[in-house]
Amino acid sequence: MSANKPNIENTWIDPDDAPELTDEWFQRADLYEGERLIRRGRPPLAHPKKAISLRIDVDVLDRYKATGPGWQARMNEALRKAVGL
């Protein structure tokens, strides 16, 4: 296995239980040329998000994180509302 490829454990044992490899599956799959990753499986988004560095008050950050998984999306939605989007 390549050092670049994730080590994912299969959830099936018998090859007959393997998921069906559909056209959609192949379109979403990572594409490698030898050991070099050419394309990630997820298609580009129409409106991609951008990673930034942002200083947030600790109490605000703690409150969002306390809401559990998806806190970043909820924070993004609150910011969108605040600017009228």
Secondary structure, DSSP 8 states (H G I E B T S, - for coil): --SSS-----S--SGGGS----HHHHHHS-EEETTEEEE-SS---SS----------HHHHHHHHTT-TTHHHHHHHHHHHHTT-
